[in-house]
Amino acid sequence: MKTLSAILVAAMLAAATPAHAQKLDLSTVTCKQFIESGKETISLILMWMAGYFTDEDDPPIVDFDKMQEDAKKLGAYCAQNPTAGLITAAEETIVQ
């Protein structure tokens, strides 16, 4: 059963991966590129950021309401600062 679950998760992630890029160096992505990257890519990046900016000792909880709030803050910042780096924008808006 665990194997089947792992296969299903891997298949879903593979289906959600952007077709045009197998790797994405977020340290080089600008706010404009992020906003223009499409809903699926934005969702994947936001999920990655939620994990990346979570403290090591925090419980393994995905808070979708917080992710939505963070997305709004990040989107507003990026709309006003299209040339800013995405990681810098995240550090300015969602890192607490």
Summary of the structure (lengths in Angstrom):
residues: 96
radius of gyration: 14.5
end to end distance: 38.1
largest distance: 47.5
contacts: 219
relative contact order: 0.16
helix: 61%
strand: 2%
